[in-house]
Amino acid sequence: MTNAQLIANDPGWLIAVKALLVFALCVLLTLMSVWGERRLVARMQQRLGPNRVGPFGLIQSLADGVKLALKEDLIPAAADKVVFIIAPIISVTTWFMSFAVIPFSGQVTLFGKVTAMQLTDIPVGVLYVLSIASIGVYGIVLAGWSSGSTYPLLGGLRSSAQVISYEIAMGLSLVAVFIYAGSMSTSEIVAAQQQWWYAVVLFPSFVIYSISMVGETNRAPFDLAEAEGELVGGFHTEYSSLKFALFFLAEYVNIIAVSALATTLFLGGYKAPPGLGFTEAWLGGWFTMIWFFAKVILFFFVFVWLRGTLPRMRYDQFMQFGWKVLIPVSLAWIMIVATLRVLSLNGAPRAATVAFASGIVLLVMLVNFGFENAKNKKKNAPVAEVSEPEFAVPQLPIKVSTINVSTGKRGDQ
């Protein structure tokens, strides 16, 4: 039976238990992600990181959460209090909701019932995740607007422009996956990667999605919505106590959510790597969750690696890269993938398919060569000497005052 058939037969109490397990896993992963990021960045910078609270500092994230909860909760006098309180709740809940369609495992047995660790499997599961992600930005925009301050408002406006730009590229990168899988259901996309992961077959889509998800989550080098050097703290400058903790939680849940979606769409989801398929039956099928979270942790490590090594981009460079590079490349790649898919489904000879793909590669190389050649010519072009224009400077009348020493009187010349 497929995951969709198993989930359709779940009783209500089992759905509630799975929802509670998914929520607990997300919170636990968030706590471990904060600790893991601080430890990894510390190692990159040749220091220790958190190592006092608990063994290896494992309880440091929990201690930070308690510290934030005990701080004074302040609301600025100029803030719109209702929206100010609702904004962080919107940011957190939307990203928790996106896990409803993510398949964490294959067929397992839970409390005597055969099911799959997935809350629901709708035919447009990926579109559901993208729509939830687009709603999540409202939390950031409303937080900046309701604070009644200039810098949070600028951070919220930056975030809205940033998310719109990179969500377009992210959505376009997934079109090729839909074309090859023939479905938008997350479980069916995982099943379609039985032989080859789409990270290999659709490598350009994988690269575009990986870049877009970093911009989507406001992480370095794309954390321009909260650029400390320009906007103090960005959209959450006026937040404190638990409301700030909710934004902090939303950021890391967001990272885990986009990593889980990337794992599902491009790395085979809960499926074992090629050659290790026999491990999927271990522990009654529960071992597939280990493969799933191992891939998610791999993506998380890339997030931390980028933050610890790359400097922040300028905002104009960031927006130019999204609109002038990622989106046009995504559109061209969709046309190529659609043509190749039509050729293969209509039984075109393999030689014709290979010739078309080779022609596209050759065309890309020629265009790249042309751009590089034009860039080198422009760089090596002689710079014309610009002579400074001659301006006639009029002589200003100068009035000099003198004092006669003998008489002590002042005279002008």
C-alpha positions as CSV (number, residue, x, y, z in Angstrom):
1,M,0.0,0.0,0.0
2,T,1.1,3.6,-0.7
3,N,1.5,6.2,2.0
4,A,-1.7,7.9,0.9
5,Q,-3.7,4.7,1.3
6,L,-2.2,4.0,4.7
7,I,-2.9,7.6,5.9
8,A,-6.4,7.5,4.7
9,N,-7.2,4.6,7.0
10,D,-5.8,6.3,10.1
11,P,-8.2,6.8,13.0
12,G,-8.5,10.2,14.6
13,W,-6.6,9.4,17.8
14,L,-3.6,8.1,15.7
15,I,-3.5,11.3,13.7
16,A,-3.4,13.3,17.0
17,V,-0.6,11.1,18.3
18,K,1.4,11.6,15.0
19,A,0.8,15.4,15.2
20,L,2.1,15.5,18.7
21,L,5.2,13.4,17.7
22,V,5.9,15.7,14.7
23,F,5.6,18.8,16.9
24,A,7.9,17.3,19.6
25,L,10.5,16.4,16.9
26,C,10.4,19.9,15.5
27,V,11.0,21.5,18.9
28,L,13.7,19.1,19.8
29,L,15.4,19.6,16.4
30,T,15.2,23.4,16.9
31,L,16.9,23.1,20.3
32,M,19.6,20.9,18.9
33,S,20.0,23.1,15.9
34,V,20.8,26.2,18.0
35,W,23.3,24.2,20.0
36,G,24.8,22.6,16.9
37,E,25.2,25.9,15.1
38,R,27.0,27.5,18.0
39,R,29.3,24.6,18.4
40,L,30.1,24.3,14.7
41,V,30.7,28.1,14.2
42,A,32.9,28.0,17.3
43,R,35.0,25.2,15.8
44,M,35.3,27.2,12.6
45,Q,36.6,30.1,14.6
46,Q,38.9,28.0,16.8
47,R,37.0,28.3,20.1
48,L,34.8,26.0,22.2
49,G,31.3,27.3,22.1
50,P,28.7,26.3,24.7
51,N,30.2,23.7,27.0
52,R,29.0,24.5,30.5
53,V,25.2,23.8,30.8
54,G,24.8,20.1,30.7
55,P,27.2,17.5,29.1
56,F,28.9,19.2,26.1
57,G,26.6,22.2,26.6
58,L,23.6,20.2,25.3
59,I,21.1,22.0,27.6
60,Q,22.4,25.5,26.6
61,S,19.5,26.1,24.2
62,L,16.9,25.2,26.9
63,A,18.7,27.5,29.3
64,D,18.6,30.3,26.7
65,G,14.8,29.8,26.3
66,V,14.2,29.9,30.1
67,K,16.3,33.1,30.2
68,L,14.2,34.8,27.5
69,A,11.0,33.7,29.2
70,L,12.0,35.3,32.4
71,K,13.0,38.7,30.9
72,E,10.7,41.6,31.1
73,D,8.1,41.8,28.2
74,L,8.1,45.3,26.8
75,I,5.7,46.7,24.2
76,P,6.6,50.1,22.7
77,A,4.1,53.0,23.4
78,A,3.8,53.7,19.6
79,A,3.2,50.0,18.7
80,D,-0.1,48.5,17.5
81,K,-0.4,46.1,20.4
82,V,-2.7,43.5,18.9
83,V,-0.7,43.2,15.7
84,F,2.6,43.4,17.7
85,I,1.5,40.3,19.6
86,I,0.0,38.3,16.7
87,A,3.0,38.8,14.4
88,P,5.5,36.3,16.0
89,I,2.6,33.8,16.4
90,I,2.0,33.9,12.7
91,S,5.7,33.3,11.9
92,V,5.9,30.2,14.1
93,T,2.6,28.5,13.4
94,T,2.9,28.7,9.6
95,W,6.2,26.9,9.6
96,F,5.0,24.2,11.9
97,M,2.0,23.7,9.6
98,S,4.3,23.0,6.6
99,F,5.4,19.7,8.2
100,A,1.9,18.2,7.8
101,V,2.7,16.9,4.3
102,I,6.3,15.9,4.8
103,P,6.8,12.1,4.8
104,F,9.2,11.2,7.6
105,S,9.2,7.4,7.0
106,G,7.8,4.6,5.0
107,Q,5.4,2.0,6.3
108,V,5.7,1.6,10.1
109,T,3.7,0.1,13.0
110,L,2.5,2.6,15.6
111,F,0.5,1.3,18.6
112,G,-0.5,-1.7,16.6
113,K,-1.6,0.2,13.5
114,V,0.2,0.1,10.2
115,T,0.7,3.7,9.0
116,A,3.3,6.1,7.7
117,M,4.9,9.0,9.7
118,Q,3.1,11.6,7.6
119,L,0.0,13.6,8.8
120,T,-1.7,14.0,5.5
121,D,-0.9,13.4,1.8
122,I,-2.8,15.8,-0.5
123,P,-2.3,15.8,-4.3
124,V,-0.8,19.3,-4.2
125,G,1.3,18.9,-1.1
126,V,4.3,20.9,-2.4
127,L,2.0,23.8,-3.4
128,Y,0.6,23.7,0.2
129,V,4.1,24.1,1.6
130,L,4.9,27.1,-0.8
131,S,1.6,28.8,0.1
132,I,2.3,28.4,3.9
133,A,5.8,29.8,3.3
134,S,4.3,32.8,1.6
135,I,2.0,33.5,4.5
136,G,4.9,33.2,7.0
137,V,6.4,36.5,5.7
138,Y,3.3,38.3,6.9
139,G,4.6,37.8,10.5
140,I,7.8,39.6,9.6
141,V,6.1,42.4,7.7
142,L,3.5,43.0,10.4
143,A,6.2,42.9,13.1
144,G,8.1,45.6,11.4
145,W,5.0,47.7,10.7
146,S,3.4,47.3,14.2
147,S,6.6,48.3,16.1
148,G,6.0,52.0,15.4
149,S,9.7,52.5,14.7
150,T,11.7,53.3,11.6
151,Y,14.3,50.5,11.5
152,P,11.9,47.6,12.1
153,L,9.7,48.9,9.3
154,L,12.7,49.0,6.9
155,G,13.5,45.4,7.9
156,G,10.0,44.3,7.3
157,L,9.9,45.9,3.8
158,R,13.2,44.4,2.9
159,S,12.0,41.0,4.0
160,S,8.8,41.2,1.9
161,A,10.8,42.1,-1.3
162,Q,13.4,39.5,-0.5
163,V,10.9,36.6,0.1
164,I,8.8,37.5,-3.0
165,S,12.0,37.5,-5.2
166,Y,13.4,34.2,-4.0
167,E,10.1,32.4,-3.6
168,I,9.5,32.9,-7.4
169,A,12.9,31.3,-8.1
170,M,12.1,28.5,-5.5
171,G,8.8,27.8,-7.1
172,L,10.2,27.7,-10.6
173,S,13.0,25.3,-9.5
174,L,10.3,22.8,-8.4
175,V,8.5,22.8,-11.8
176,A,11.1,20.4,-13.3
177,V,10.5,18.0,-10.3
178,F,6.7,18.1,-11.0
179,I,7.3,17.3,-14.7
180,Y,9.5,14.3,-14.0
181,A,7.5,12.9,-11.1
182,G,4.1,13.6,-12.7
183,S,2.7,14.6,-9.4
184,M,2.8,17.3,-6.7
185,S,2.2,14.8,-3.9
186,T,5.3,14.6,-1.6
187,S,5.0,10.8,-1.1
188,E,4.6,10.2,-4.8
189,I,7.7,12.4,-5.6
190,V,9.7,10.3,-3.1
191,A,8.5,7.1,-4.7
192,A,9.5,8.4,-8.1
193,Q,13.1,8.6,-7.0
194,Q,13.4,4.9,-6.5
195,Q,16.4,4.6,-9.0
196,W,17.9,8.1,-9.3
197,W,17.6,11.1,-6.9
198,Y,16.4,14.3,-8.6
199,A,19.5,16.0,-7.1
200,V,21.4,14.1,-9.8
201,V,18.8,14.0,-12.7
202,L,17.8,17.7,-12.2
203,F,21.0,19.1,-10.8
204,P,20.3,22.7,-12.0
205,S,17.0,22.7,-10.2
206,F,18.7,21.4,-7.0
207,V,21.3,24.2,-7.1
208,I,18.6,26.9,-7.7
209,Y,16.5,25.6,-4.9
210,S,19.5,25.4,-2.5
211,I,20.3,29.0,-3.2
212,S,16.7,30.2,-3.0
213,M,16.0,28.4,0.4
214,V,18.9,30.3,2.0
215,G,17.4,33.6,0.7
216,E,14.0,32.5,1.8
217,T,15.1,31.9,5.4
218,N,16.9,35.2,5.8
219,R,20.2,33.5,6.6
220,A,23.7,34.7,6.0
221,P,24.9,35.8,3.5
222,F,21.2,36.8,2.7
223,D,20.1,38.0,6.2
224,L,19.4,41.5,4.9
225,A,16.0,41.7,6.7
226,E,17.8,41.9,10.0
227,A,21.2,43.4,9.0
228,E,22.6,44.4,12.4
229,G,25.0,46.9,10.8
230,E,22.3,48.8,9.0
231,L,19.0,48.1,10.7
232,V,20.0,47.6,14.4
233,G,18.2,44.2,14.7
234,G,15.8,44.4,11.8
235,F,12.1,43.7,12.1
236,H,12.4,42.3,15.7
237,T,14.4,45.3,17.1
238,E,11.5,46.2,19.5
239,Y,10.7,42.6,20.6
240,S,11.8,41.1,23.9
241,S,11.1,38.1,26.1
242,L,8.9,35.3,24.7
243,K,7.9,37.2,21.6
244,F,11.6,37.4,20.6
245,A,12.0,33.8,21.4
246,L,9.1,33.0,19.1
247,F,10.9,34.7,16.2
248,F,14.1,32.8,17.1
249,L,12.1,29.6,17.1
250,A,10.5,30.4,13.8
251,E,13.8,31.0,12.1
252,Y,15.2,27.6,13.0
253,V,11.9,25.8,12.3
254,N,12.0,27.5,8.9
255,I,15.5,26.1,8.3
256,I,14.4,22.6,9.2
257,A,11.3,22.9,7.0
258,V,13.1,24.0,3.8
259,S,15.7,21.3,4.5
260,A,13.1,18.7,4.9
261,L,11.4,19.8,1.7
262,A,14.7,19.7,-0.2
263,T,15.3,16.2,1.2
264,T,11.9,15.1,0.1
265,L,12.1,16.5,-3.4
266,F,15.7,16.0,-4.4
267,L,17.4,13.4,-2.1
268,G,14.8,10.7,-2.1
269,G,13.2,11.6,1.2
270,Y,13.3,8.7,3.7
271,K,14.7,6.3,1.1
272,A,18.1,4.9,1.8
273,P,21.1,5.9,-0.4
274,P,21.7,3.6,-3.5
275,G,23.0,0.2,-2.4
276,L,21.7,0.5,1.2
277,G,18.0,-0.3,0.5
278,F,18.1,-3.3,2.7
279,T,18.4,-1.0,5.8
280,E,14.8,0.3,5.2
281,A,13.3,-2.8,6.8
282,W,15.4,-2.4,10.0
283,L,13.5,-1.6,13.2
284,G,10.2,-2.4,11.6
285,G,10.6,0.4,9.0
286,W,11.6,3.0,11.6
287,F,15.2,3.1,10.4
288,T,14.0,5.1,7.4
289,M,13.5,8.1,9.7
290,I,17.2,8.0,10.5
291,W,18.0,8.3,6.8
292,F,15.6,11.2,6.5
293,F,17.0,13.2,9.4
294,A,20.6,12.5,8.4
295,K,19.9,14.2,5.1
296,V,18.1,17.1,6.9
297,I,21.2,17.5,9.2
298,L,23.4,17.6,6.1
299,F,21.4,20.6,4.7
300,F,21.6,22.2,8.1
301,F,25.4,21.9,8.2
302,V,25.5,23.7,4.8
303,F,23.4,26.5,6.4
304,V,25.9,26.8,9.2
305,W,28.9,26.6,6.9
306,L,27.6,29.5,4.8
307,R,27.0,31.6,7.9
308,G,30.5,30.9,9.3
309,T,32.4,31.6,6.1
310,L,30.6,34.1,3.7
311,P,30.2,37.8,4.3
312,R,26.8,39.5,3.9
313,M,25.9,40.7,0.4
314,R,24.8,44.2,-0.5
315,Y,21.0,44.5,-1.0
316,D,21.3,45.6,-4.6
317,Q,23.6,42.7,-5.4
318,F,21.2,40.3,-3.7
319,M,18.1,41.5,-5.5
320,Q,19.9,41.6,-8.8
321,F,21.1,38.0,-8.4
322,G,17.6,36.9,-7.8
323,W,15.8,38.7,-10.6
324,K,18.5,38.7,-13.3
325,V,20.1,35.3,-12.7
326,L,18.0,32.8,-10.8
327,I,14.6,33.5,-12.4
328,P,15.8,33.6,-16.1
329,V,17.9,30.5,-15.6
330,S,15.0,28.7,-14.0
331,L,12.7,29.6,-16.9
332,A,15.3,28.4,-19.5
333,W,15.8,25.1,-17.5
334,I,12.1,24.4,-17.4
335,M,11.9,24.7,-21.2
336,I,14.8,22.3,-21.6
337,V,13.4,19.8,-19.1
338,A,9.9,19.9,-20.7
339,T,11.4,19.3,-24.1
340,L,13.5,16.3,-22.9
341,R,10.5,14.9,-21.1
342,V,8.3,15.1,-24.2
343,L,11.0,13.5,-26.3
344,S,11.4,10.6,-23.9
345,L,7.7,10.0,-23.4
346,N,7.0,10.0,-27.1
347,G,9.6,7.3,-27.7
348,A,12.2,9.5,-29.5
349,P,15.4,7.7,-30.3
350,R,18.0,8.0,-27.6
351,A,20.4,9.6,-30.1
352,A,18.0,12.5,-30.7
353,T,17.6,13.1,-26.9
354,V,21.4,13.0,-26.4
355,A,21.9,15.3,-29.4
356,F,19.4,17.8,-28.0
357,A,21.0,17.7,-24.6
358,S,24.5,18.1,-26.1
359,G,23.3,21.0,-28.2
360,I,22.0,22.8,-25.1
361,V,25.2,22.2,-23.3
362,L,27.2,23.5,-26.3
363,L,24.9,26.6,-26.5
364,V,25.4,27.4,-22.8
365,M,29.2,27.1,-23.2
366,L,29.2,29.4,-26.2
367,V,27.0,32.0,-24.5
368,N,29.3,31.8,-21.4
369,F,32.3,32.2,-23.6
370,G,30.8,35.2,-25.3
371,F,30.0,36.9,-22.0
372,E,33.5,36.2,-20.7
373,N,35.1,37.5,-23.9
374,A,33.1,40.7,-23.8
375,K,33.9,41.1,-20.1
376,N,37.7,40.7,-20.8
377,K,37.5,43.2,-23.8
378,K,35.8,45.7,-21.6
379,K,38.3,45.1,-18.8
380,N,41.4,45.4,-21.1
381,A,40.0,48.4,-23.2
382,P,42.3,51.4,-23.0
383,V,40.9,54.1,-20.8
384,A,40.6,57.4,-22.6
385,E,42.3,60.3,-20.9
386,V,39.7,62.9,-19.9
387,S,41.2,66.4,-19.8
388,E,39.8,68.6,-17.1
389,P,37.8,71.5,-18.5
390,E,39.3,75.0,-18.0
391,F,37.1,77.3,-16.0
392,A,37.6,81.0,-15.9
393,V,37.7,81.9,-12.2
394,P,36.8,85.5,-11.7
395,Q,38.9,87.6,-9.4
396,L,37.1,88.6,-6.3
397,P,37.7,92.0,-4.8
398,I,39.6,91.6,-1.6
399,K,39.3,94.1,1.1
400,V,42.3,94.4,3.4
401,S,42.2,96.3,6.7
402,T,45.3,97.9,8.1
403,I,46.0,99.8,11.3
404,N,48.3,102.8,11.5
405,V,50.6,102.2,14.4
406,S,51.4,105.9,15.1
407,T,47.7,107.1,15.1
408,G,46.1,103.8,16.0
409,K,43.4,104.4,13.3
410,R,42.1,101.6,11.0
411,G,42.1,102.0,7.3
412,D,40.8,99.8,4.3
413,Q,42.6,99.1,1.0
